[in-house]
């Protein structure tokens, strides 16, 4: 019981420390244009939340990123299955996927900006950044499947569906969960970065760029707070979803 109470108390204490430090730095600078106080940022965020444009922008940004993320998960799993099954496919695709994984996000945003419509560019960037992560993790899970379990499934003639359900999927699952939790945060950051550069209508990125152009520093920080909070919230939801599924499997 003490441990459960201790964690939120520690969290509140850490948050209070950084907010106080932020406030002191803001007062020391003495210019809200350069570093607004936490109170001003909170007031700005509250004002934004009272507008329809805020919720429409947040909702459409989420749809863009989630769409690209979902497509990346499907594509990454399919590529992992193909590259473990066929060596030629692995030899052809693995260099490209490794290059995508290693290259800076900004370079892909700028290149894609030339060829892809602004409205779907954030979804495409989120897709592009997550595919290699899902592919590498799921492929590792497939390769690390215990061959003795596969042999047992063959001896007992479980068939493809049962082997997939009771042998292969449990082996791949931890790798897939790790890819999803890490990949979503990456998709969210890269998608918002793409919005800032290409500025699609009704998006968080467009609002951040406009606030920066008009030197509305408090508004820029307020939108940044929104991005961080949504990232944390959605990652927590993913972790809870995985936790519930594990309990269902055990039961």
VEXTOR-857469 format. One record per residue (C-alpha): residue in one letter; x, y, z. Coordinates in steps of 0.001 Angstrom, whole numbers, always signed. Example, Ala and Ser with C-alpha at 12.3 -4.5 7.8 and 13.67 -1.06 7.14 Angstrom:
SITE, A, +12300, -4500, +7800
SITE, S, +13670, -1060, +7140
***
This chain:
SITE, X, +0, +0, +0
SITE, X, +2837, +2373, +844
SITE, X, +4534, +1615, -2470
SITE, X, +1336, +2479, -4371
SITE, X, +1057, +5803, -2552
SITE, X, +4734, +6559, -2868
SITE, X, +4865, +6529, -6686
SITE, X, +2279, +9302, -7295
SITE, X, +3750, +11386, -4456
SITE, X, +7221, +11105, -6007
SITE, X, +5773, +11953, -9425
SITE, X, +4033, +15049, -8095
SITE, X, +7207, +16107, -6305
SITE, X, +9328, +15755, -9443
SITE, X, +6771, +17685, -11516
SITE, X, +6627, +20433, -8881
SITE, X, +10431, +20698, -8856
SITE, X, +10677, +21192, -12626
SITE, X, +7755, +23623, -12697
SITE, X, +9390, +25697, -9970
SITE, X, +12676, +25658, -11853
SITE, X, +10875, +26711, -15029
SITE, X, +9155, +29541, -13138
SITE, X, +12442, +30759, -11640
SITE, X, +14179, +30696, -15027
SITE, X, +11274, +32609, -16582
SITE, X, +11379, +35247, -13848
SITE, X, +15164, +35509, -14203
SITE, X, +14910, +36022, -17996
SITE, X, +12134, +38555, -17437
SITE, X, +10754, +38385, -20960
SITE, X, +7657, +36320, -21686
SITE, X, +8470, +36405, -25390
SITE, X, +11604, +34344, -24737
SITE, X, +10445, +32143, -21853
SITE, X, +6835, +32481, -20666
SITE, X, +5883, +31334, -17173
SITE, X, +4094, +28003, -16586
SITE, X, +1005, +29989, -15531
SITE, X, +885, +31840, -18859
SITE, X, +1349, +28584, -20788
SITE, X, -1455, +26954, -18762
SITE, X, -3733, +29918, -19472
SITE, X, -2888, +29748, -23180
SITE, X, -3578, +26008, -23276
SITE, X, -6904, +26498, -21513
SITE, X, -7852, +29191, -24038
SITE, X, -6937, +26910, -26958
SITE, X, -8947, +24031, -25502
SITE, X, -12006, +26253, -25514
SITE, X, -11963, +26522, -29325
SITE, X, -13355, +24117, -31909
SITE, X, -10232, +24525, -34058
SITE, X, -8088, +23025, -31281
SITE, X, -10065, +19783, -31074
SITE, X, -10407, +19449, -34847
SITE, X, -6631, +19905, -35265
SITE, X, -5845, +17381, -32525
SITE, X, -8337, +14864, -33906
SITE, X, -7102, +15080, -37508
SITE, X, -3450, +14872, -36426
SITE, X, -4258, +11735, -34433
SITE, X, -6076, +10213, -37407
SITE, X, -3152, +10886, -39730
SITE, X, -557, +9397, -37409
SITE, X, -2683, +6436, -36296
SITE, X, -3505, +5626, -39911
SITE, X, +159, +5567, -40876
SITE, X, +1039, +3605, -37736
SITE, X, -1612, +930, -38353
SITE, X, -525, +511, -41974
SITE, X, +3112, +235, -40844
SITE, X, +2280, -2531, -38367
SITE, X, +545, -4594, -41053
SITE, X, +3310, -3980, -43611
SITE, X, +6073, -4680, -41073
SITE, X, +4552, -8029, -40067
SITE, X, +4094, -9076, -43704
SITE, X, +7662, -8079, -44572
SITE, X, +8999, -9998, -41565
SITE, X, +7154, -13127, -42693
SITE, X, +8385, -12764, -46277
SITE, X, +12017, -12052, -45386
SITE, X, +12223, -15017, -43016
SITE, X, +10582, -17298, -45553
SITE, X, +12500, -16233, -48670
SITE, X, +16212, -15400, -48602
SITE, X, +16055, -13531, -51909
SITE, X, +13380, -11186, -50577
SITE, X, +15484, -10565, -47459
SITE, X, +18569, -9828, -49556
SITE, X, +16625, -7325, -51660
SITE, X, +14648, -5521, -48962
SITE, X, +16823, -5556, -45846
SITE, X, +19329, -2915, -47120
SITE, X, +16468, -520, -47928
SITE, X, +14827, -1046, -44544
SITE, X, +18128, -545, -42736
SITE, X, +18736, +2703, -44641
SITE, X, +15278, +3984, -43701
SITE, X, +15925, +3060, -40064
SITE, X, +19275, +4850, -39981
SITE, X, +18529, +7978, -42021
SITE, X, +17281, +11240, -40407
SITE, X, +13525, +11786, -40379
SITE, X, +13860, +15337, -41732
SITE, X, +15519, +14144, -44953
SITE, X, +12585, +11840, -45757
SITE, X, +10071, +14587, -44948
SITE, X, +11764, +17002, -47345
SITE, X, +12057, +14411, -50129
SITE, X, +8474, +13182, -49694
SITE, X, +7235, +16784, -49687
SITE, X, +8135, +16941, -53391
SITE, X, +6168, +13825, -54412
SITE, X, +3323, +13355, -51912
SITE, X, +254, +15468, -51173
SITE, X, +449, +17567, -48043
SITE, X, -2642, +15995, -46484
SITE, X, -1242, +12461, -46454
SITE, X, +2446, +13282, -45948
SITE, X, +2384, +12985, -42097
SITE, X, +705, +9570, -42347
SITE, X, +3281, +8446, -44909
SITE, X, +6200, +9595, -42742
SITE, X, +4737, +7833, -39686
SITE, X, +4342, +4699, -41824
SITE, X, +7871, +4912, -43213
SITE, X, +9509, +5366, -39819
SITE, X, +7669, +2501, -38105
SITE, X, +7868, -205, -40794
SITE, X, +11585, -1028, -40242
SITE, X, +11090, -1192, -36471
SITE, X, +8159, -3609, -36687
SITE, X, +9924, -5637, -39386
SITE, X, +13160, -6105, -37432
SITE, X, +11417, -6973, -34146
SITE, X, +8893, -9406, -35606
SITE, X, +11540, -11041, -37757
SITE, X, +13711, -11535, -34681
SITE, X, +10764, -13118, -32890
SITE, X, +10133, -15509, -35786
SITE, X, +13794, -16523, -35947
SITE, X, +13923, -17095, -32180
SITE, X, +10940, -19442, -32132
SITE, X, +11961, -22645, -30343
SITE, X, +12526, -25317, -33051
SITE, X, +11603, -28044, -30547
SITE, X, +8135, -26550, -30168
SITE, X, +7746, -26442, -33949
SITE, X, +8875, -30049, -34167
SITE, X, +6376, -31035, -31477
SITE, X, +3604, -29232, -33345
SITE, X, +4552, -31163, -36474
SITE, X, +4597, -34508, -34646
SITE, X, +1160, -33903, -33137
SITE, X, -127, -32587, -36471
SITE, X, -1525, -29360, -35099
SITE, X, -1813, -27830, -38538
SITE, X, -835, -24337, -39666
SITE, X, -3546, -22446, -37795
SITE, X, -2961, -24104, -34425
SITE, X, +809, -23923, -34823
SITE, X, +489, -20230, -35584
SITE, X, -1808, -19659, -32623
SITE, X, -111, -21750, -29943
SITE, X, +3562, -21747, -31002
SITE, X, +4554, -18963, -33368
SITE, X, +2351, -16127, -32082
SITE, X, +3359, -16535, -28378
SITE, X, +7005, -16479, -29470
SITE, X, +6631, -13359, -31600
SITE, X, +4284, -11514, -29241
SITE, X, +6880, -9938, -26862
SITE, X, +8852, -8636, -29847
SITE, X, +5715, -7245, -31470
SITE, X, +4616, -5528, -28243
SITE, X, +8037, -3897, -27880
SITE, X, +7858, -2689, -31495
SITE, X, +4356, -1261, -31025
SITE, X, +5110, +650, -27826
SITE, X, +8361, +2105, -29175
SITE, X, +7000, +2550, -32679
SITE, X, +3972, +4578, -31707
SITE, X, +6059, +7221, -29955
SITE, X, +8325, +7369, -32988
SITE, X, +5343, +7620, -35357
SITE, X, +3800, +10429, -33308
SITE, X, +7004, +12505, -33190
SITE, X, +7816, +12030, -36869
SITE, X, +4202, +12702, -37913
SITE, X, +4078, +15978, -35982
SITE, X, +7485, +16962, -37384
SITE, X, +6120, +16357, -40882
SITE, X, +3107, +18541, -40080
SITE, X, +5354, +21374, -38914
SITE, X, +7285, +21269, -42196
SITE, X, +4459, +20696, -44701
SITE, X, +1660, +22396, -42674
SITE, X, -1498, +20520, -43689
SITE, X, -4760, +22288, -42857
SITE, X, -6213, +21641, -39395
SITE, X, -3165, +20074, -37806
SITE, X, -1096, +20471, -34658
SITE, X, +2005, +21130, -36735
SITE, X, +370, +23968, -38656
SITE, X, -703, +25624, -35407
SITE, X, +2788, +25277, -33945
SITE, X, +4375, +26832, -37027
SITE, X, +1856, +29703, -37060
SITE, X, +2488, +30391, -33353
SITE, X, +6231, +30448, -34001
SITE, X, +5809, +32776, -36991
SITE, X, +3822, +35247, -34862
SITE, X, +6293, +34895, -31952
SITE, X, +3624, +33404, -29696
SITE, X, +6083, +31455, -27539
SITE, X, +3482, +30521, -24926
SITE, X, +1310, +29008, -27639
SITE, X, +4235, +27047, -29097
SITE, X, +4956, +25567, -25658
SITE, X, +1242, +24889, -25094
SITE, X, +1037, +22869, -28323
SITE, X, +4234, +21052, -27354
SITE, X, +2619, +20112, -24030
SITE, X, -365, +18730, -25972
SITE, X, +1951, +16605, -28142
SITE, X, +3785, +15202, -25108
SITE, X, +613, +14484, -23128
SITE, X, -1043, +12700, -26053
SITE, X, +2081, +10616, -26634
SITE, X, +2236, +9535, -22982
SITE, X, -1515, +8875, -22804
SITE, X, -1640, +6720, -25934
SITE, X, +1458, +4747, -24958
SITE, X, -149, +4043, -21559
SITE, X, -3301, +2850, -23321
SITE, X, -1225, +473, -25448
SITE, X, +531, -933, -22383
SITE, X, -2782, -1440, -20577
SITE, X, -4211, -3171, -23641
SITE, X, -1269, -5566, -23732
SITE, X, -1615, -6187, -19995
SITE, X, -5291, -7122, -20334
SITE, X, -4572, -9470, -23230
SITE, X, -1874, -11227, -21218
SITE, X, -4329, -11771, -18359
SITE, X, -6923, -13170, -20782
SITE, X, -4349, -15596, -22218
SITE, X, -3372, -16793, -18718
SITE, X, -7000, -17313, -17729
***
